[in-house]
Amino acid sequence: MLNVVYNLHSTALRHKITLKVEVPRHDGVVPTVSDIWHTAEWHEREAYDLFGMRFENHPDPRRILLPDDWEGHPLLKDYQVQEFYHGIKVPYVGDPPSIGMDVYRYQDSER
């Protein structure tokens, strides 16, 4: 299960409410709130892009952070990092840094 959490706050009335919606991990759909709160459009696109969460009747259901042809949703725990993207090796946490470590060691030794 995935959760969608909305934290709503009325500055005029000094009211706060939190809404939590549980969504099935695969093929879960939540109604969009972007027709009520326009900034939610960007947040819902981000949730789709990184988690694969779909929002019903969303006005612009495209990826927002990753390229349109990216496979998968990288913040899901079962996501497998692509080894290559358009012929370029995709770095990930398991890879040792390819450059820069000598620079850091050099800067630390000068102090």
C-alpha positions as CSV (number, residue, x, y, z in Angstrom):
1,M,0.0,0.0,0.0
2,L,1.0,3.6,-0.7
3,N,-0.4,6.6,1.1
4,V,-1.4,10.0,-0.2
5,V,-1.3,12.6,2.6
6,Y,-2.9,16.1,2.2
7,N,-2.1,18.6,4.9
8,L,-4.6,21.4,4.7
9,H,-4.5,24.7,6.6
10,S,-6.8,27.7,6.6
11,T,-4.9,30.8,7.7
12,A,-8.2,32.8,7.8
13,L,-10.0,30.3,10.1
14,R,-6.9,28.9,11.8
15,H,-8.0,25.3,11.0
16,K,-5.8,22.4,10.2
17,I,-6.7,19.0,8.8
18,T,-4.8,16.1,7.5
19,L,-6.3,13.6,5.0
20,K,-4.7,10.3,4.4
21,V,-5.7,8.0,1.5
22,E,-4.4,4.5,1.2
23,V,-3.8,3.4,-2.4
24,P,-2.9,-0.1,-3.7
25,R,0.8,-0.2,-4.7
26,H,0.0,-1.4,-8.2
27,D,-2.7,0.1,-10.3
28,G,-3.9,2.4,-7.5
29,V,-5.8,5.5,-8.6
30,V,-6.7,8.6,-6.5
31,P,-9.0,11.4,-7.7
32,T,-7.1,14.6,-8.5
33,V,-7.4,17.6,-6.2
34,S,-5.7,19.9,-8.8
35,D,-9.1,21.3,-9.8
36,I,-9.5,22.7,-6.3
37,W,-5.9,23.5,-5.4
38,H,-4.0,24.3,-8.6
39,T,-0.5,23.8,-7.1
40,A,-1.4,20.2,-6.4
41,E,-1.0,19.6,-10.2
42,W,2.8,19.7,-9.7
43,H,2.8,17.6,-6.6
44,E,0.6,14.9,-8.2
45,R,2.9,14.8,-11.2
46,E,5.9,14.3,-8.9
47,A,4.1,11.5,-7.1
48,Y,3.4,9.8,-10.4
49,D,6.9,10.3,-11.7
50,L,8.7,9.0,-8.6
51,F,6.2,6.5,-7.2
52,G,3.9,5.6,-10.1
53,M,0.8,6.9,-8.3
54,R,-1.9,7.8,-10.8
55,F,-4.4,10.6,-10.3
56,E,-7.8,10.3,-12.0
57,N,-8.8,13.3,-14.2
58,H,-5.4,15.0,-13.8
59,P,-5.1,17.7,-16.4
60,D,-1.4,17.0,-17.3
61,P,-0.4,13.4,-16.3
62,R,3.2,13.6,-17.6
63,R,6.5,13.0,-15.9
64,I,7.9,16.2,-14.3
65,L,11.4,15.3,-13.1
66,L,12.5,12.3,-15.3
67,P,12.6,12.0,-19.1
68,D,9.4,10.8,-20.7
69,D,11.0,7.6,-21.8
70,W,12.4,6.6,-18.4
71,E,11.4,3.1,-17.3
72,G,9.9,2.7,-13.8
73,H,9.5,4.8,-10.8
74,P,12.7,5.2,-8.8
75,L,11.3,5.8,-5.2
76,L,9.5,2.4,-5.1
77,K,11.5,0.0,-3.0
78,D,11.4,-2.7,-5.7
79,Y,12.8,-0.4,-8.4
80,Q,15.7,-1.7,-10.3
81,V,18.2,0.9,-11.5
82,Q,18.8,0.8,-15.2
83,E,22.4,0.0,-16.0
84,F,22.3,2.2,-19.1
85,Y,20.1,5.0,-20.4
86,H,20.6,5.9,-24.1
87,G,24.0,4.3,-24.0
88,I,25.2,6.2,-20.9
89,K,26.0,4.3,-17.7
90,V,23.6,5.3,-15.0
91,P,25.5,6.0,-11.7
92,Y,23.9,4.7,-8.5
93,V,24.9,4.4,-4.8
94,G,26.7,1.1,-5.3
95,D,29.1,2.6,-7.8
96,P,32.4,4.1,-6.5
97,P,32.9,7.7,-7.4
98,S,34.6,8.1,-10.7
99,I,36.1,11.5,-10.1
100,G,36.6,14.0,-7.3
101,M,37.9,11.9,-4.4
102,D,41.5,13.0,-4.9
103,V,40.3,16.7,-4.9
104,Y,38.6,16.2,-1.6
105,R,41.6,14.5,0.0
106,Y,43.9,17.3,-1.4
107,Q,41.6,20.0,0.1
108,D,41.5,18.3,3.5
109,S,45.2,17.9,3.7
110,E,45.8,21.6,3.1
111,R,44.0,22.7,6.3
